[in-house]
Amino acid sequence: MKAFGTLDILVNNAVFQQFLPIEQASAAFHQHFNVNVLGQILAIQTSLRLFSGKRGNMLNISSGASKSPMAGVSLYSATQQHWTS
């Protein structure tokens, strides 16, 4: 904001992934959810304020794992969103 005065684009590309059988996934749930879901939501909310009343662009990157999961990544796959807007 200091250098350019406004935000033009948000690229949401953060991810947390830990390969675990679902039976062991409870401890890692919050790490997956906080980065892969809540992190994207908070970044979107912040960028909407920084677009300064003008139109901006958002690119939310997710993983194909939400549609084609592999063994050991069920928690990660569940937190991968396919957003459209």
N, CA, C and O atoms as a printed pandas DataFrame, in Angstrom:
     atom_number atom_name residue_name chain_id  residue_number  x_coord  y_coord  z_coord
0              1         N          MET        A               1    0.826   -1.180    0.000
1              2        CA          MET        A               1    0.000    0.000    0.000
2              3         C          MET        A               1    0.874    1.248    0.000
3              4         O          MET        A               1    0.559    2.247   -0.646
4              5         N          LYS        A               2    1.969    1.170    0.731
5              6        CA          LYS        A               2    2.856    2.323    0.810
6              7         C          LYS        A               2    3.498    2.612   -0.549
7              8         O          LYS        A               2    3.615    3.768   -0.958
8              9         N          ALA        A               3    3.903    1.573   -1.226
9             10        CA          ALA        A               3    4.606    1.752   -2.503
10            11         C          ALA        A               3    3.673    2.031   -3.664
11            12         O          ALA        A               3    4.009    2.834   -4.534
12            13         N          PHE        A               4    2.496    1.387   -3.710
13            14        CA          PHE        A               4    1.648    1.470   -4.895
14            15         C          PHE        A               4    0.273    2.086   -4.632
15            16         O          PHE        A               4   -0.429    2.442   -5.579
16            17         N          GLY        A               5   -0.127    2.217   -3.357
17            18        CA          GLY        A               5   -1.378    2.878   -3.030
18            19         C          GLY        A               5   -2.618    2.008   -3.080
19            20         O          GLY        A               5   -3.654    2.398   -2.543
20            21         N          THR        A               6   -2.548    0.853   -3.702
21            22        CA          THR        A               6   -3.700   -0.045   -3.782
22            23         C          THR        A               6   -3.223   -1.449   -4.112
23            24         O          THR        A               6   -2.065   -1.668   -4.467
24            25         N          LEU        A               7   -4.133   -2.381   -3.988
25            26        CA          LEU        A               7   -3.840   -3.761   -4.358
26            27         C          LEU        A               7   -4.570   -4.060   -5.653
27            28         O          LEU        A               7   -5.737   -3.696   -5.804
28            29         N          ASP        A               8   -3.907   -4.713   -6.584
29            30        CA          ASP        A               8   -4.517   -5.045   -7.872
30            31         C          ASP        A               8   -4.894   -6.514   -7.985
31            32         O          ASP        A               8   -5.881   -6.855   -8.637
32            33         N          ILE        A               9   -4.111   -7.388   -7.352
33            34        CA          ILE        A               9   -4.343   -8.826   -7.517
34            35         C          ILE        A               9   -3.965   -9.576   -6.242
35            36         O          ILE        A               9   -3.021   -9.211   -5.540
36            37         N          LEU        A              10   -4.720  -10.622   -5.966
37            38        CA          LEU        A              10   -4.412  -11.560   -4.892
38            39         C          LEU        A              10   -4.186  -12.918   -5.530
39            40         O          LEU        A              10   -5.016  -13.384   -6.311
40            41         N          VAL        A              11   -3.074  -13.556   -5.206
41            42        CA          VAL        A              11   -2.823  -14.930   -5.635
42            43         C          VAL        A              11   -2.752  -15.772   -4.368
43            44         O          VAL        A              11   -1.768  -15.712   -3.630
44            45         N          ASN        A              12   -3.784  -16.547   -4.120
45            46        CA          ASN        A              12   -3.873  -17.424   -2.952
46            47         C          ASN        A              12   -3.243  -18.758   -3.318
47            48         O          ASN        A              12   -3.843  -19.551   -4.043
48            49         N          ASN        A              13   -2.019  -19.014   -2.814
49            50        CA          ASN        A              13   -1.311  -20.218   -3.212
50            51         C          ASN        A              13   -0.644  -20.926   -2.035
51            52         O          ASN        A              13    0.215  -21.783   -2.242
52            53         N          ALA        A              14   -1.024  -20.585   -0.809
53            54        CA          ALA        A              14   -0.424  -21.250    0.354
54            55         C          ALA        A              14   -1.073  -22.611    0.549
55            56         O          ALA        A              14   -2.260  -22.792    0.277
56            57         N          VAL        A              15   -0.283  -23.563    1.021
57            58        CA          VAL        A              15   -0.831  -24.899    1.248
58            59         C          VAL        A              15   -0.039  -25.597    2.352
59            60         O          VAL        A              15    1.171  -25.420    2.491
60            61         N          PHE        A              16   -0.756  -26.380    3.117
61            62        CA          PHE        A              16   -0.123  -27.266    4.092
62            63         C          PHE        A              16   -0.575  -28.679    3.744
63            64         O          PHE        A              16   -1.762  -28.922    3.528
64            65         N          GLN        A              17    0.363  -29.595    3.692
65            66        CA          GLN        A              17    0.028  -30.981    3.389
66            67         C          GLN        A              17    0.897  -31.902    4.222
67            68         O          GLN        A              17    2.122  -31.780    4.244
68            69         N          GLN        A              18    0.248  -32.816    4.899
69            70        CA          GLN        A              18    0.956  -33.837    5.665
70            71         C          GLN        A              18    0.326  -35.171    5.318
71            72         O          GLN        A              18   -0.881  -35.350    5.481
72            73         N          PHE        A              19    1.120  -36.099    4.848
73            74        CA          PHE        A              19    0.623  -37.423    4.484
74            75         C          PHE        A              19    0.410  -38.245    5.750
75            76         O          PHE        A              19    1.362  -38.608    6.440
76            77         N          LEU        A              20   -0.859  -38.533    6.042
77            78        CA          LEU        A              20   -1.213  -39.315    7.221
78            79         C          LEU        A              20   -2.406  -40.200    6.917
79            80         O          LEU        A              20   -3.293  -39.801    6.162
80            81         N          PRO        A              21   -2.444  -41.386    7.487
81            82        CA          PRO        A              21   -3.688  -42.152    7.404
82            83         C          PRO        A              21   -4.764  -41.390    8.183
83            84         O          PRO        A              21   -4.446  -40.708    9.157
84            85         N          ILE        A              22   -6.002  -41.492    7.780
85            86        CA          ILE        A              22   -7.078  -40.740    8.418
86            87         C          ILE        A              22   -7.177  -41.045    9.914
87            88         O          ILE        A              22   -7.611  -40.194   10.690
88            89         N          GLU        A              23   -6.781  -42.243   10.319
89            90        CA          GLU        A              23   -6.823  -42.612   11.740
90            91         C          GLU        A              23   -5.881  -41.761   12.592
91            92         O          GLU        A              23   -6.075  -41.657   13.804
92            93         N          GLN        A              24   -4.869  -41.154   11.979
93            94        CA          GLN        A              24   -3.888  -40.344   12.713
94            95         C          GLN        A              24   -4.019  -38.857   12.411
95            96         O          GLN        A              24   -3.153  -38.074   12.800
96            97         N          ALA        A              25   -5.056  -38.464   11.744
97            98        CA          ALA        A              25   -5.147  -37.101   11.225
98            99         C          ALA        A              25   -5.680  -36.063   12.207
99           100         O          ALA        A              25   -5.634  -34.873   11.898
100          101         N          SER        A              26   -6.176  -36.453   13.361
101          102        CA          SER        A              26   -6.816  -35.484   14.248
102          103         C          SER        A              26   -5.877  -34.373   14.698
103          104         O          SER        A              26   -6.297  -33.218   14.769
104          105         N          ALA        A              27   -4.634  -34.679   15.001
105          106        CA          ALA        A              27   -3.700  -33.653   15.461
106          107         C          ALA        A              27   -3.340  -32.659   14.355
107          108         O          ALA        A              27   -3.030  -31.502   14.639
108          109         N          ALA        A              28   -3.380  -33.099   13.115
109          110        CA          ALA        A              28   -3.007  -32.223   12.003
110          111         C          ALA        A              28   -4.197  -31.466   11.410
111          112         O          ALA        A              28   -4.018  -30.640   10.515
112          113         N          PHE        A              29   -5.408  -31.740   11.900
113          114        CA          PHE        A              29   -6.592  -31.114   11.324
114          115         C          PHE        A              29   -6.488  -29.591   11.305
115          116         O          PHE        A              29   -6.712  -28.969   10.267
116          117         N          HIS        A              30   -6.153  -28.992   12.437
117          118        CA          HIS        A              30   -6.119  -27.537   12.513
118          119         C          HIS        A              30   -5.049  -26.929   11.614
119          120         O          HIS        A              30   -5.258  -25.858   11.044
120          121         N          GLN        A              31   -3.912  -27.595   11.482
121          122        CA          GLN        A              31   -2.886  -27.093   10.566
122          123         C          GLN        A              31   -3.414  -27.077    9.137
123          124         O          GLN        A              31   -3.247  -26.083    8.430
124          125         N          HIS        A              32   -4.037  -28.144    8.709
125          126        CA          HIS        A              32   -4.607  -28.212    7.363
126          127         C          HIS        A              32   -5.695  -27.154    7.178
127          128         O          HIS        A              32   -5.671  -26.392    6.212
128          129         N          PHE        A              33   -6.633  -27.115    8.097
129          130        CA          PHE        A              33   -7.753  -26.188    7.966
130          131         C          PHE        A              33   -7.288  -24.736    8.022
131          132         O          PHE        A              33   -7.716  -23.920    7.206
132          133         N          ASN        A              34   -6.415  -24.403    8.977
133          134        CA          ASN        A              34   -5.998  -23.012    9.145
134          135         C          ASN        A              34   -5.256  -22.464    7.934
135          136         O          ASN        A              34   -5.455  -21.308    7.561
136          137         N          VAL        A              35   -4.416  -23.264    7.325
137          138        CA          VAL        A              35   -3.680  -22.791    6.145
138          139         C          VAL        A              35   -4.531  -22.900    4.884
139          140         O          VAL        A              35   -4.658  -21.930    4.137
140          141         N          ASN        A              36   -5.108  -24.062    4.643
141          142        CA          ASN        A              36   -5.754  -24.348    3.359
142          143         C          ASN        A              36   -7.137  -23.731    3.197
143          144         O          ASN        A              36   -7.562  -23.477    2.070
144          145         N          VAL        A              37   -7.850  -23.485    4.293
145          146        CA          VAL        A              37   -9.198  -22.917    4.196
146          147         C          VAL        A              37   -9.237  -21.528    4.824
147          148         O          VAL        A              37   -9.492  -20.541    4.134
148          149         N          LEU        A              38   -8.987  -21.449    6.114
149          150        CA          LEU        A              38   -9.076  -20.163    6.805
150          151         C          LEU        A              38   -8.072  -19.149    6.237
151          152         O          LEU        A              38   -8.392  -17.967    6.113
152          153         N          GLY        A              39   -6.877  -19.602    5.898
153          154        CA          GLY        A              39   -5.876  -18.692    5.318
154          155         C          GLY        A              39   -6.367  -18.044    4.040
155          156         O          GLY        A              39   -6.164  -16.848    3.831
156          157         N          GLN        A              40   -7.010  -18.820    3.184
157          158        CA          GLN        A              40   -7.543  -18.243    1.943
158          159         C          GLN        A              40   -8.666  -17.266    2.227
159          160         O          GLN        A              40   -8.729  -16.202    1.610
160          161         N          ILE        A              41   -9.554  -17.607    3.149
161          162        CA          ILE        A              41  -10.666  -16.719    3.479
162          163         C          ILE        A              41  -10.145  -15.391    4.037
163          164         O          ILE        A              41  -10.612  -14.328    3.629
164          165         N          LEU        A              42   -9.193  -15.442    4.958
165          166        CA          LEU        A              42   -8.640  -14.212    5.536
166          167         C          LEU        A              42   -7.912  -13.372    4.493
167          168         O          LEU        A              42   -8.006  -12.145    4.512
168          169         N          ALA        A              43   -7.190  -14.017    3.586
169          170        CA          ALA        A              43   -6.511  -13.271    2.518
170          171         C          ALA        A              43   -7.521  -12.588    1.598
171          172         O          ALA        A              43   -7.304  -11.455    1.168
172          173         N          ILE        A              44   -8.617  -13.271    1.296
173          174        CA          ILE        A              44   -9.667  -12.676    0.460
174          175         C          ILE        A              44  -10.287  -11.482    1.172
175          176         O          ILE        A              44  -10.457  -10.423    0.568
176          177         N          GLN        A              45  -10.624  -11.637    2.439
177          178        CA          GLN        A              45  -11.224  -10.535    3.189
178          179         C          GLN        A              45  -10.307   -9.315    3.225
179          180         O          GLN        A              45  -10.754   -8.185    3.025
180          181         N          THR        A              46   -9.028   -9.553    3.480
181          182        CA          THR        A              46   -8.071   -8.441    3.527
182          183         C          THR        A              46   -7.916   -7.792    2.166
183          184         O          THR        A              46   -7.882   -6.566    2.068
184          185         N          SER        A              47   -7.821   -8.587    1.119
185          186        CA          SER        A              47   -7.636   -8.007   -0.220
186          187         C          SER        A              47   -8.854   -7.197   -0.648
187          188         O          SER        A              47   -8.707   -6.194   -1.346
188          189         N          LEU        A              48  -10.051   -7.608   -0.246
189          190        CA          LEU        A              48  -11.248   -6.832   -0.595
190          191         C          LEU        A              48  -11.167   -5.422   -0.014
191          192         O          LEU        A              48  -11.592   -4.462   -0.657
192          193         N          ARG        A              49  -10.628   -5.294    1.190
193          194        CA          ARG        A              49  -10.440   -3.959    1.781
194          195         C          ARG        A              49   -9.358   -3.173    1.048
195          196         O          ARG        A              49   -9.462   -1.956    0.902
196          197         N          LEU        A              50   -8.324   -3.865    0.592
197          198        CA          LEU        A              50   -7.185   -3.185   -0.038
198          199         C          LEU        A              50   -7.408   -2.861   -1.505
199          200         O          LEU        A              50   -6.635   -2.102   -2.089
200          201         N          PHE        A              51   -8.441   -3.415   -2.108
201          202        CA          PHE        A              51   -8.745   -3.061   -3.492
202          203         C          PHE        A              51   -9.229   -1.614   -3.581
203          204         O          PHE        A              51   -9.382   -1.081   -4.680
204          205         N          SER        A              52   -9.466   -0.989   -2.459
205          206        CA          SER        A              52   -9.799    0.437   -2.357
206          207         C          SER        A              52  -10.989    0.840   -3.208
207          208         O          SER        A              52  -10.932    1.859   -3.896
208          209         N          GLY        A              53  -12.050    0.077   -3.180
209          210        CA          GLY        A              53  -13.265    0.433   -3.894
210          211         C          GLY        A              53  -13.221    0.225   -5.393
211          212         O          GLY        A              53  -14.211    0.476   -6.079
212          213         N          LYS        A              54  -12.092   -0.229   -5.914
213          214        CA          LYS        A              54  -12.019   -0.508   -7.350
214          215         C          LYS        A              54  -12.017   -2.013   -7.556
215          216         O          LYS        A              54  -11.883   -2.785   -6.607
216          217         N          ARG        A              55  -12.163   -2.403   -8.765
217          218        CA          ARG        A              55  -12.151   -3.834   -9.053
218          219         C          ARG        A              55  -10.743   -4.385   -8.909
219          220         O          ARG        A              55   -9.762   -3.712   -9.224
220          221         N          GLY        A              56  -10.661   -5.597   -8.436
221          222        CA          GLY        A              56   -9.389   -6.287   -8.325
222          223         C          GLY        A              56   -9.537   -7.690   -8.853
223          224         O          GLY        A              56  -10.629   -8.107   -9.240
224          225         N          ASN        A              57   -8.455   -8.410   -8.870
225          226        CA          ASN        A              57   -8.447   -9.785   -9.371
226          227         C          ASN        A              57   -7.991  -10.729   -8.276
227          228         O          ASN        A              57   -7.083  -10.417   -7.507
228          229         N          MET        A              58   -8.636  -11.896   -8.213
229          230        CA          MET        A              58   -8.245  -12.929   -7.261
230          231         C          MET        A              58   -8.019  -14.234   -8.006
231          232         O          MET        A              58   -8.814  -14.632   -8.858
232          233         N          LEU        A              59   -6.941  -14.874   -7.674
233          234        CA          LEU        A              59   -6.630  -16.187   -8.218
234          235         C          LEU        A              59   -6.453  -17.117   -7.029
235          236         O          LEU        A              59   -5.474  -17.005   -6.291
236          237         N          ASN        A              60   -7.393  -18.034   -6.839
237          238        CA          ASN        A              60   -7.342  -18.996   -5.747
238          239         C          ASN        A              60   -6.919  -20.342   -6.314
239          240         O          ASN        A              60   -7.644  -20.961   -7.093
240          241         N          ILE        A              61   -5.747  -20.777   -5.915
241          242        CA          ILE        A              61   -5.185  -22.009   -6.448
242          243         C          ILE        A              61   -5.460  -23.139   -5.469
243          244         O          ILE        A              61   -5.195  -23.017   -4.273
244          245         N          SER        A              62   -5.991  -24.234   -5.983
245          246        CA          SER        A              62   -6.213  -25.407   -5.146
246          247         C          SER        A              62   -5.549  -26.605   -5.813
247          248         O          SER        A              62   -4.753  -26.456   -6.740
248          249         N          SER        A              63   -5.880  -27.764   -5.337
249          250        CA          SER        A              63   -5.229  -28.976   -5.812
250          251         C          SER        A              63   -6.244  -29.909   -6.450
251          252         O          SER        A              63   -7.412  -29.934   -6.063
252          253         N          GLY        A              64   -5.796  -30.655   -7.407
253          254        CA          GLY        A              64   -6.630  -31.690   -7.992
254          255         C          GLY        A              64   -6.922  -32.815   -7.011
255          256         O          GLY        A              64   -7.730  -33.700   -7.293
256          257         N          ALA        A              65   -6.261  -32.775   -5.855
257          258        CA          ALA        A              65   -6.473  -33.805   -4.836
258          259         C          ALA        A              65   -7.891  -33.785   -4.284
259          260         O          ALA        A              65   -8.340  -34.769   -3.697
260          261         N          SER        A              66   -8.599  -32.680   -4.466
261          262        CA          SER        A              66   -9.983  -32.646   -3.973
262          263         C          SER        A              66  -10.894  -33.493   -4.847
263          264         O          SER        A              66  -11.941  -33.950   -4.388
264          265         N          LYS        A              67  -10.513  -33.706   -6.090
265          266        CA          LYS        A              67  -11.325  -34.520   -6.991
266          267         C          LYS        A              67  -10.737  -35.903   -7.230
267          268         O          LYS        A              67  -11.467  -36.834   -7.572
268          269         N          SER        A              68   -9.441  -36.048   -7.058
269          270        CA          SER        A              68   -8.765  -37.333   -7.279
270          271         C          SER        A              68   -7.790  -37.599   -6.143
271          272         O          SER        A              68   -6.578  -37.575   -6.359
272          273         N          PRO        A              69   -8.292  -37.854   -4.934
273          274        CA          PRO        A              69   -7.392  -38.052   -3.796
274          275         C          PRO        A              69   -6.600  -39.349   -3.888
275          276         O          PRO        A              69   -7.020  -40.321   -4.515
276          277         N          MET        A              70   -5.455  -39.328   -3.250
277          278        CA          MET        A              70   -4.603  -40.513   -3.166
278          279         C          MET        A              70   -4.622  -41.030   -1.730
279          280         O          MET        A              70   -5.099  -40.333   -0.834
280          281         N          ALA        A              71   -4.127  -42.202   -1.504
281          282        CA          ALA        A              71   -4.051  -42.770   -0.154
282          283         C          ALA        A              71   -3.175  -41.887    0.729
283          284         O          ALA        A              71   -2.116  -41.430    0.299
284          285         N          GLY        A              72   -3.612  -41.650    1.948
285          286        CA          GLY        A              72   -2.822  -40.895    2.912
286          287         C          GLY        A              72   -2.987  -39.394    2.838
287          288         O          GLY        A              72   -2.342  -38.672    3.599
288          289         N          VAL        A              73   -3.827  -38.903    1.950
289          290        CA          VAL        A              73   -3.996  -37.442    1.839
290          291         C          VAL        A              73   -5.457  -37.021    2.006
291          292         O          VAL        A              73   -5.858  -35.976    1.494
292          293         N          SER        A              74   -6.248  -37.813    2.709
293          294        CA          SER        A              74   -7.671  -37.501    2.817
294          295         C          SER        A              74   -7.933  -36.179    3.526
295          296         O          SER        A              74   -8.832  -35.442    3.119
296          297         N          LEU        A              75   -7.181  -35.855    4.571
297          298        CA          LEU        A              75   -7.381  -34.595    5.274
298          299         C          LEU        A              75   -7.006  -33.416    4.375
299          300         O          LEU        A              75   -7.741  -32.432    4.296
300          301         N          TYR        A              76   -5.881  -33.519    3.713
301          302        CA          TYR        A              76   -5.463  -32.485    2.761
302          303         C          TYR        A              76   -6.500  -32.325    1.657
303          304         O          TYR        A              76   -6.884  -31.203    1.325
304          305         N          SER        A              77   -6.951  -33.426    1.093
305          306        CA          SER        A              77   -7.928  -33.377    0.007
306          307         C          SER        A              77   -9.221  -32.699    0.439
307          308         O          SER        A              77   -9.828  -31.957   -0.333
308          309         N          ALA        A              78   -9.635  -32.955    1.662
309          310        CA          ALA        A              78  -10.878  -32.361    2.173
310          311         C          ALA        A              78  -10.787  -30.857    2.321
311          312         O          ALA        A              78  -11.812  -30.177    2.292
312          313         N          THR        A              79   -9.578  -30.314    2.481
313          314        CA          THR        A              79   -9.437  -28.869    2.668
314          315         C          THR        A              79   -9.098  -28.135    1.373
315          316         O          THR        A              79   -8.855  -26.929    1.396
316          317         N          GLN        A              80   -9.079  -28.830    0.268
317          318        CA          GLN        A              80   -8.813  -28.188   -1.008
318          319         C          GLN        A              80  -10.140  -27.750   -1.632
319          320         O          GLN        A              80  -11.008  -28.575   -1.917
320          321         N          GLN        A              81  -10.278  -26.483   -1.831
321          322        CA          GLN        A              81  -11.525  -25.904   -2.323
322          323         C          GLN        A              81  -11.418  -25.593   -3.804
323          324         O          GLN        A              81  -10.357  -25.209   -4.296
324          325         N          HIS        A              82  -12.512  -25.761   -4.499
325          326        CA          HIS        A              82  -12.605  -25.300   -5.867
326          327         C          HIS        A              82  -13.547  -24.122   -5.859
327          328         O          HIS        A              82  -14.765  -24.288   -5.929
328          329         N          TRP        A              83  -12.981  -22.924   -5.774
329          330        CA          TRP        A              83  -13.758  -21.686   -5.651
330          331         C          TRP        A              83  -14.063  -21.145   -7.032
331          332         O          TRP        A              83  -13.224  -21.206   -7.931
332          333         N          THR        A              84  -15.230  -20.630   -7.195
333          334        CA          THR        A              84  -15.561  -19.923   -8.414
334          335         C          THR        A              84  -16.265  -18.632   -8.030
335          336         O          THR        A              84  -17.005  -18.581   -7.048
336          337         N          SER        A              85  -16.033  -17.619   -8.795
337          338        CA          SER        A              85  -16.733  -16.354   -8.556
338          339         C          SER        A              85  -16.711  -15.521   -9.813
339          340         O          SER        A              85  -17.246  -14.413   -9.830
